[in-house]
Amino acid sequence: MKKVILKLKNPVNHSDLRNLSIINTIEINQKNISQIKIFVNRKESIIGKFFSIKISKIKSETNEIEIHGCNKFCHHLGYRWKKDKLFINSDLGFKVGFQMVSGEIKINGSVDHFLGAEMTGGVIYVKGNAGNSVGSSYLGVKQGMNGGEIIIDGHAGDYLGCFMRRGLIIVKGNVGRFCCFAMIAGNVILCKSYKSFLGLLMKRGTVYLMNYNIKNIGAKITKPYDFVEPIFFKYFKKYLKSKYSINLGNSKYKRFYVDRSVDGIGEILVRQN
Amino acid sequence: MVKNSVTLHNTFAEAFPMKASRLIITAYSKKWALEAANSFTGFATSVIACGCEAGIESILNPADTPDGRPGVSLLVFSMSEKELAKQILNRAGQCIMTSPTSALYAGNISEKKINLGKSLRYFGDGFQIAKVIGNKRLWRIPVMDGEFICEEFAYQTKAIGGGNFLILGKTIDALLEASEKAVDEINKIKNVILPFPGGIVRSGSKVGSKYKNLIASTNFEYCPTLRGVIDSKLDNSSNYVLEIVIDGLTEYDIMSAMRAGISSILDSGYKNINGISAGNYGGKLGPYLFWLKKIMS
């Protein structure tokens, strides 16, 4: 397989890199890659004009694409990403991994809004922070993330997992307001604090609160009760440990259902001290 | 071939193609995993009347199971895809879902799916929850001790049934001892099961019967009490015969199991064991022929 290293020659004020995902389907060579069309500073251009391209052979089952020198004005990277590994060694703009299908995106920086929105598969790692609407639906769409996994080492903004239907989101930092708004199914693990209106209009799905604080839940909830670690949780813990080296520990949980105002049976599990 | 006064007959075991699936049961303790597994594999000795042949393949350590609890790996064999699916679903619902603390997972992967949680979930009466973790879809069905976790599908694979060998002995105690030793050795091998009670069968059968509706009847050539009445394959000193039937996923697995079982008898030098033979139907029943001498060479 091949490794492609793209370096942005000069910083840009705005770039739309969604067409870079064509790299999943074309034969990888200097000519094909340099001819991929992108929008830079709102004008159509080609990759070869703004990026230096270096291609080498690697011993791997998938191609690897490494991008350096981008900034928060580089948007739509990993749009409908189908296969291969994509490494970005900088911050990025909005809609990263939007409608991603499969493969892996690793961002060594922070990203803006709509990270992994409407994605259906694959894995996204973010070393820094993420903006609003992580794994949610785009404006006006009623179905958010429908598969795949997002792991954020830093903090995330509002509307995380909004209309989420399937998949897994792990946030190791804090999250903003309206987290899991109208969530349909899936798993969300929040390692630190959250702001108001958690689980509002939530239908199903599971939210794990690793910080034992259960204030500011905007949804109508059932009475919490003690919950000895269920079998599913053991399965889930083993999966997280083997795949992401995340250890959820051996704690007890309190469990309650949300949002009962819409007859929802979404579950919130709160880790106890 | 004679070794330690035990004769290895120049014959072959005849086996036939089957469909199989591997299931993994986990539970709070090894005891309860085994309870569920034993219940599931009960009345699953022969496809002649049980619908399937099933057995415990191995006991799994917590580190080897999907949820980190003690577990048991089962293999289920049947003649058709439809019957295999029916047997697995019925037995999973009645024997595993009902067993305390149990959970059920697929133990193999293939393109042919068998409904497991996909059908059992309706027991949850609307309170069941689906969870997709990685590439697996699990159902969480609320039950009185918490939740029954069940993978959405089991998977069907090609397999072989009817590998066998017969042990001919002078006394029943020597024959049982030798057979049990062979079973112990075969149980160490993966991808095979011995579906009969304790891994041993005394009522070896042949295809068909003088009675119209019976698809199988006693293998009279190896019945010691019929010596003198029919053209028996037993000599005067072979007063007892027991059979070990082996189902496996591949020819290699069955050959390995037969080799392990037969070696354990040949090497041990049992005084009252006369010989080792095999059950076949002249090559008419199945395409797989396991020649004893070839296996032991």
Interface residues (C-beta under 8 A of the other chain):
Chain A: G147 R166 G167 L168 A185 G186 N187 R204 T206 V228 P230 I231 F232 K234 Y235 F236 K237 K238 Y239 K243 I265 E267
Chain B: T26 P66 D67 G68 R69 T101 A103 F127 I129 A130 K131 V132 I133 G134 L138 R140 G146 E147 I149
